[in-house]
């Protein structure tokens, strides 16, 4: 899967989740799609839970790009440092 395809698929999945849980309304979709989340996420992140608890080990874009893309486009907080 190419990076572009991964980004588009991830954004679509996350948008669906955010609309379903009421965090995003359809009128914000053009803005949501205009600013890709992955542009702002560093190569090394620690996925977490809503209560601030880390879920596991760091995810490195270069070592495991699939896990990194899934983390970036999941409805979870990401610790960056």
N, C-alpha and C positions, 0 to 999 in steps of 0.2 A: 504494500500500500504506500503510495507516495505521501510526502508531507502535506501537500495541498489537499489531497483526498482525506487524509487523517484529520486535518484541521476542519474541513467542511463537515465531515461526518460527526466529529466531536461537538462542534458548535450547534448542529441541528439537534443532537441528542440532549445536550445541556439546555438548549432553549425549550425543548419539550418538557423537560423536568421542571424548569423554572416557571413555565406557564402553568403546568399542572398544580404546582404547590403554591401558586399565587405570588411568587417573587418577581415575576415579569409579566407585564400585560402585553397583548399583541401589538398595541400601538407603539411599543418600544422596540419591536423586532428590527426595524431598519437601523436603528442606532446600535443595537446589540450586534448585528452582523457587520456593521461598518468598522468596528473596533475589535479585532481578534484578541482574545484573552492571552493566547500564547506569545504575543508580542511582548508582554509584560512579565512573563514568568521566566526566571533564570533556569539554567541547566540543572541545578541541584535544588530539590525541594523535599520537604517532609510533609506528607499528607496527614491531615488531622481530622478531628471530629468537631462538631459544633460547639462542644464545651471546652475546646482548647486542648484536648488530650491528643497527643500524637498517636496515629494508628500503627506506625511501624517505622521501618528504616527509611533512610533517604532514598529518593528516586533520582537517578542521574540520566539526563537526556541522552548522553553519549553512550553510556553503558547499557541502558535498557529503554530505548526510545518508545516502545509500545506502552510500558508502564507510565512513562512520563506523559505521553499524550492522554492516556486514560485519567491520570491525576489532574492534569490541567483542565480537562473538560468534564470533571465530575463536580457535583454540588457539595464540595467539601472545602474547608479552609486549607491553604497551603502555607506552611512556614518556609520562609526563604532564607533565614539566617539563624 
